[in-house]
Structure formats: C-alpha cells, structure tokens
Amino acid sequence: MKTGHPATYDEVKQVHPLYFNIVQRRLWWFALSLVVLIPGIISLFMQGLNLGIDYKGGSMLDMTFNKPVTQAAITDTMKSVGLEGPVQLSNGDTSALIRTEALEEEKRNELLVALQTNVGEYDKTSLKDDKVGPAMGQELTRNALWALLIAMGLMIAYITIRFQFVFAISGIIALLHDVLVVVGIFSLFQLEIDSSFVAAILTVFGYSINDTVIIFDRIRENEAKMKKGDTFEDMVDKSIWQTMRRSINTSLTVLIALLSIFILGGVSTKLFSLAMLIGVFTGAYSSIFIASQILLEIKKRMKKPRKGGKVVRA
C-alpha cells in the first residue's frame, strides 16, 4: 500500500480497520433517523413543548444574601414550598436571580421565609420582585425563527456558490433533521424549554453544517477525479471515510467538554448542555450518515444510469 494520505478506494478500506460500506446501508440510516424523529414529531403535535418561565411568564426574584450560597440549597428550598425554576448566581455566589411561576403575595412570602430559614439571611432593601409576561418569550421565539431562516438562506447561497445547489439542499435537510431530533426529544420527555435552549439550537445549527461542509468538500474534490468505471456511490463512501477521523475527533472533543458541563455544571446549565449534547451527537451522525446520503439520492435522480446500473458522472 502507498504511504501517506490514502487516495484510492482500496487504500481507504485498508487504512480503516473498522471499515464498512456506509453508502450501501443508507436505507438503514434513514430508517434509524425516522425511528427517532417520528415519536418526537408525534409528541410535538400531541403534547407540545414544556415552555419555561421565559415563554409562559412568571415571577423573578433578584436578591443578595449575606454570605455565599449554592444553587442546590435554593432549588431544594423552592421544592420544599412546591416551586421550581432556574437559579443563576453571581457576585461570588451572593446574588441570586430566581425565576419561577407567577407568585401571589402569600406564596411569595412563603418562599422568602423558607429561603431565609434554609439558605441564609438576605438584604431585604435590595430585593427586587418583578413579574415577567410571556411577550418576552414570544419575541425571543420570533427572533430565533428569523435567525434560523436568515442562516438557512445564507447557508444555501454560500454552499451553492462554493459547491452546487444540490449540496445546499442536502445540507439544509440534514440541519432540519438535527433540529427536529433535539426539539422532538425535549417534547417527548417534556424537558423545559427556556432561552438557553434557543441558544443551544442556534449553536447546533452552525456546528452541524461545518462538519457537513468538510465532507462535501472532499466529495467535490473526488468527484472531479472520477475515472471511467467509477461509481458515484463508491466515491461518496471513499470521501466519508477519508474525513471520518477528523469528524469523530472533532465531535468527541466537543462532546467531552459538554459532558463535563452537564455533570459538573450547575442546575441552570443542565438543560443547555443536554440540548447541546444531543445536537452535537446528532449533527455528527447526520454529517456522516444522512447529508451525504441525501446528496447521493438527489444526484442519482439527476443522472441517467449506464448499462450495468453504473451512474454517469456529472
């Protein structure tokens, strides 16, 4: 075998000890995606999303304690009075921003007494108690949707200019796949949706397309080098495996960092890191197993087969 970067399909197969033909099994990958997507989509229609305070509205308490406190102490105290919601600490863990459902005067006072008893004394003169309406969440959703639409438009334009329009369509379908998986899982298990979830979705959107473009770039290079007798399927499979180590290594480093945040981070970062974990894993999967397979299916329908079923190179 030649030394250096594997160039031929046979060399690629020999270099990767765990090699298997990804392209020939593309119906498996489509079926696997449907197994995950369909329950999530059904859940979205049946029970919708579990919207948090940012979207439903509620009460927000901004208070300063006389000593450093912990998120766990505050959330446990909230649970003891039948409340829940995100807690953010700042200023050396002495300031706490507590968001929960809309509180009546009696319930508010019950929470404050419980916090003073179980967590610590707080500065009553600096206490801020605000009620947040759902309008802020609606505006956030609207802005997020616009951001996604603009991002998709720019991505389609960029990928079309750099590659071809069919590459752009394949990439966008894969991106929508990733977003639907994350949203569907959150709906299925009724995990709370807050403003950090929107940030996670937008981040996943950008991360996923980056890995997909790397594979598309290798497909474009190899397509130009195809010889008589080569098939488009083999070329795509070779391209995927040539970028496999890069895709796996990049995804693993990100997943390890996110897993650390999920395990060791505070309560307020749990759902954000979980959405990112699901999104990054799904993005890596779709880049390797979905986007290029969709491209292949579109290309196959744009070309006339030769005798023997081989695909004519564009």
TORSETOR-534848 format. One line per field, with one value per residue (C-alpha): x, y negated, z negated; residue in one letter. Coordinates in steps of 0.2 Angstrom, whole numbers, plus 2048, in hexadecimal, padded with zeros to 3 digits. Layout:
% residues N
east <- X,...;
north <- Y,...;
up <- Z,...;
rest <- A,...;
END
This chain:
% residues 314
east <- 800,806,80C,804,7F2,7E7,7E1,7D9,7CA,7D4,7E0,7D3,7CB,7DC,7E0,7D0,7CF,7BD,7B8,7A7,79D,793,78B,784,77B,774,762,767,76C,75C,752,75C,759,746,746,74C,742,731,72E,734,729,71A,71E,71F,70E,706,70E,719,727,72A,72C,736,734,73C,72D,71E,722,725,72E,740,748,759,761,772,776,782,78D,791,783,781,775,770,76B,760,758,755,74D,742,73C,738,72B,725,72E,73B,745,757,763,772,77F,78B,797,7A0,790,788,77B,76E,761,753,746,736,723,719,718,70A,70E,70C,716,724,725,725,734,73E,73C,741,751,755,753,75C,768,76D,769,767,767,754,757,75F,752,74A,73A,735,727,72C,71F,71F,722,735,735,72A,737,745,73D,739,74B,752,747,74D,75F,75C,754,762,76F,767,766,778,77E,774,77C,78E,78D,786,794,7A1,79A,789,777,774,782,779,768,770,779,769,75E,76C,76B,758,75B,766,75B,74B,755,759,748,73F,749,745,733,732,73A,732,742,741,744,74C,756,766,75E,75C,76E,773,768,771,782,77E,778,789,793,78A,78C,79F,7A2,797,7A0,7B0,7A9,7A1,7B2,7BA,7AC,7AE,7C1,7BE,7B0,7BC,7C8,7BC,7C2,7B8,7B0,7B0,79F,798,794,7A6,7AC,7A1,7A5,7B8,7B5,7AC,7BA,7C8,7C0,7BA,7C8,7C7,7B4,7B5,7C3,7BB,7AB,7B2,7BC,7AC,7A2,7AE,7AE,79B,79A,7A5,799,78A,791,79B,791,783,771,76F,77B,773,766,772,780,773,76C,77E,783,774,777,78A,788,779,783,792,786,77D,78D,794,784,776,77C,788,77B,76D,779,77C,76A,767,776,770,75F,768,772,76F,776,781,780,783,77B,78B,788,78E,799,793;
north <- 800,7EE,7E4,7D3,7CE,7DC,7D7,7E6,7EF,7FF,7F5,7ED,7FE,804,7F5,7F7,807,804,800,805,7FE,7EF,7EB,7FC,7FC,7EB,7F1,7F7,7E6,7DE,7EB,7E7,7D5,7D8,7E3,7D4,7C6,7CE,7CF,7BE,7B6,7BF,7B9,7A7,7A8,7B2,7A9,79B,794,791,77E,776,765,75C,761,763,754,755,74C,748,745,73C,73D,73B,747,742,751,75C,769,777,77B,78B,783,777,784,790,782,77D,790,790,783,78B,780,782,778,773,76A,760,75B,74C,741,74F,759,74C,745,751,74E,75A,75D,767,767,757,755,74E,744,753,75F,752,74F,762,763,755,75B,76D,765,75B,76A,778,76E,75E,74C,741,72E,729,717,71D,72B,729,732,730,739,73E,740,74C,73E,740,752,74F,742,74E,75C,750,74A,75C,761,752,756,768,763,756,763,770,763,75E,770,775,766,76A,77D,77A,76E,779,78A,78C,789,79C,79B,78C,795,7A5,79B,792,7A2,7A9,799,79A,7AC,7A7,79A,7A5,7B3,7A7,79E,7AF,7B7,7A8,7A9,7BC,7BB,7AA,7A2,78F,783,773,765,770,77D,771,76D,77F,782,774,77A,78C,784,77D,78B,798,790,78D,7A0,7A3,796,79F,7B0,7A7,79F,7B0,7B6,7A8,7AB,7BE,7BB,7B1,7C0,7CD,7D9,7E3,7F2,7E9,7E8,7D9,7E4,7EA,7D9,7D2,7E1,7DD,7CB,7CE,7DA,7CE,7C1,7CE,7CB,7B9,7B9,7C5,7BC,7AB,7B2,7BB,7AC,7A2,7B0,7B2,7A0,79F,7AF,7A7,798,7A3,7AD,7A0,790,788,78B,77C,784,795,793,789,795,7A4,79B,798,7AA,7B1,7A4,7A7,7BA,7B9,7AC,7B8,7C7,7BD,7B6,7C8,7D2,7C7,7B7,7C0,7CE,7C1,7B9,7CA,7CD,7BC,7BF,7D0,7C9,7BB,7C7,7D5,7E6,7EF,801,80C,7FF,7F4,7E1,7D5,7C8,7B6;
up <- 800,803,7F5,7F1,7F3,7FA,80B,813,80D,809,7FF,7F5,7F1,7EB,7E0,7D6,7CC,7C8,7DA,7E0,7EF,7E9,7F9,7FD,7EC,7EE,7EC,7DB,7D6,7DD,7D3,7C3,7C5,7C7,7B8,7AE,7B7,7B8,7A6,7A3,7B1,7AA,799,79F,7A6,797,788,78F,786,774,774,766,75D,76C,777,76B,760,74D,73E,73D,72C,72C,71A,712,703,6F5,6F9,708,70C,718,726,71E,70D,716,722,714,70A,718,71A,708,70B,71B,727,734,741,746,73A,740,733,735,72B,722,720,715,722,728,737,734,741,73E,741,73E,72B,721,712,706,710,712,6FF,6FC,708,700,6EF,6F4,6FD,6EE,6E3,6ED,6F8,6EE,6EA,6F9,6FB,6FB,701,711,715,726,72B,73D,747,758,766,774,781,77E,782,791,797,794,79E,7AC,7AD,7AC,7BA,7C5,7C0,7C6,7D6,7DA,7D6,7E1,7EF,7ED,7EC,7FC,805,7FE,802,813,818,811,816,81F,81A,817,80A,801,801,7FA,7EC,7E7,7E7,7DB,7D0,7CF,7CA,7BC,7B5,7B6,7AC,79E,79D,79F,790,785,789,787,775,772,76D,76A,778,773,77C,77A,785,793,792,792,7A2,7AB,7A5,7AB,7BC,7BF,7B9,7C3,7D4,7D1,7D0,7DF,7E9,7E6,7ED,7FB,800,801,80B,817,819,81C,828,833,833,837,845,852,848,837,82F,826,817,815,816,809,7FD,800,7FC,7EC,7E6,7EB,7DF,7D2,7C5,7C6,7C4,7B5,7AC,7AE,7A7,799,792,792,78B,77D,778,779,76E,761,761,75F,751,747,74C,742,744,750,75D,75C,76A,775,774,777,787,78D,789,793,7A1,7A3,7A3,7B0,7BA,7BB,7C0,7CD,7D5,7D7,7DA,7E0,7EA,7F6,7F8,7FD,809,811,813,81B,826,82B,831,83B,845,851,84D,859,85E,84E,843,841,83F,84B,844,845;
rest <- M,K,T,G,H,P,A,T,Y,D,E,V,K,Q,V,H,P,L,Y,F,N,I,V,Q,R,R,L,W,W,F,A,L,S,L,V,V,L,I,P,G,I,I,S,L,F,M,Q,G,L,N,L,G,I,D,Y,K,G,G,S,M,L,D,M,T,F,N,K,P,V,T,Q,A,A,I,T,D,T,M,K,S,V,G,L,E,G,P,V,Q,L,S,N,G,D,T,S,A,L,I,R,T,E,A,L,E,E,E,K,R,N,E,L,L,V,A,L,Q,T,N,V,G,E,Y,D,K,T,S,L,K,D,D,K,V,G,P,A,M,G,Q,E,L,T,R,N,A,L,W,A,L,L,I,A,M,G,L,M,I,A,Y,I,T,I,R,F,Q,F,V,F,A,I,S,G,I,I,A,L,L,H,D,V,L,V,V,V,G,I,F,S,L,F,Q,L,E,I,D,S,S,F,V,A,A,I,L,T,V,F,G,Y,S,I,N,D,T,V,I,I,F,D,R,I,R,E,N,E,A,K,M,K,K,G,D,T,F,E,D,M,V,D,K,S,I,W,Q,T,M,R,R,S,I,N,T,S,L,T,V,L,I,A,L,L,S,I,F,I,L,G,G,V,S,T,K,L,F,S,L,A,M,L,I,G,V,F,T,G,A,Y,S,S,I,F,I,A,S,Q,I,L,L,E,I,K,K,R,M,K,K,P,R,K,G,G,K,V,V,R,A;
END
